[in-house]
Amino acid sequence: MSKNRKIVIIGAGHVGSHCAYALAIQGICEEIVLLDVDNVKAESHAMDVADCVCFLGSSVIVRTGTYEDCKDADIVVISAGVPRLPGQTRLDTLGASMECMKEILSHLKKIEIPGIIITISNPADIIANYIRKEMGLPRNRVFSTGTSLDTARMKRTVGDLCKVDPHSVVGFVLGEHGDSSMIPFSHLTICGKDYKELKQEDATRYGALLKEKILERTHLRGMDIINGKGSTEFGIGYVLADMAKAVLLDEHRVLPASVLLEGEYGQKGVHAGVPCVIGRSGIEQVIQLKLTEEEQAQFEASCNIIREYMENEIEAR
């Protein structure tokens, strides 16, 4: 871990710039470096975020740089790629995203990276797997934000349906960061209580908590944002900042991330979103929830979809 807690963000578009902003606002690191093929855009975003630092309690340096900055970065964030269009799934962006990753890897493979690589680019699970394999790094050091944003959207949905603060909702979304993700409702609690018990005790307040409705809104929330303004950016920016904080401060905190599964949940050789203990070394442990038979089948189905697209990625190379 370098002395000045340095983060390099590759891809300074909507997502990358908001990651930089979220990192700066929270004072998580001392140096943020933006890289982009459009250097003018990267410089403009860096200057814009640097302006806001004047009003903060921290003195984070925000600047542009080169791939050489990855040599002493604690975290390298890959957020380059193409935004999905209205009507597209994240998986539909695979071809264009792969071209971006090949260009990035042509630079990264020349460098010995000592830190953690966190990928955001969609389709999140396939891209994380590709970067990890091509860089030849262990699973703890290359992973994606995965279903962290999906989990936030699930908590927001549950909170909205029963008028409870989403901070009081505990649960996870597992599997693909996308339309095949699943929710293990057997582990969903509100204020520490099983949501099914709450439905029985107070149908007026909690009666709207239907599995189908919660899952549907969790899946559609991102597309609603894209249909309304063309991209998602604020939420994922804070997801990245939160995950970076867990790494830099060695928090050993449980967060959903897309990591290579090596037998956990009965799956091998596939990246999928699961709860993980995250600290300075990256992924320290995969937390295995005890799923029902139905939930296990849903998780397996989601992993199979990820595998299918992983095979398409291999064929496209």
Sequence and secondary structure as in RCSB ss.txt:
>XXXX:A:sequence
MSKNRKIVIIGAGHVGSHCAYALAIQGICEEIVLLDVDNVKAESHAMDVADCVCFLGSSVIVRTGTYEDCKDADI
VVISAGVPRLPGQTRLDTLGASMECMKEILSHLKKIEIPGIIITISNPADIIANYIRKEMGLPRNRVFSTGTSLD
TARMKRTVGDLCKVDPHSVVGFVLGEHGDSSMIPFSHLTICGKDYKELKQEDATRYGALLKEKILERTHLRGMDI
INGKGSTEFGIGYVLADMAKAVLLDEHRVLPASVLLEGEYGQKGVHAGVPCVIGRSGIEQVIQLKLTEEEQAQFE
ASCNIIREYMENEIEAR
>XXXX:A:secstr
  TT EEEEE  SHHHHHHHHHHHHHT  SEEEEE SSHHHHHHHHHHHHHHHTTSSS  EEEE  GGGGGG SE
EEE  S    TT  GGGGHHHHHHHHHHHHHHHTTS   SEEEE  SSHHHHHHHHHHHHT  GGGEEE TTHHH
HHHHHHHHHHHHT  GGGEE   BB SSTT B  GGG EETTEEHHHHHHH HHHHTT  HHHHHHHHHHHHHHH
HHHHS   HHHHHHHHHHHHHHHTT  EEEEEEEEEESGGG EEEEEEEEEEEETTEEEEE      HHHHHHHH
HHHHHHHHHHHHHHHH 
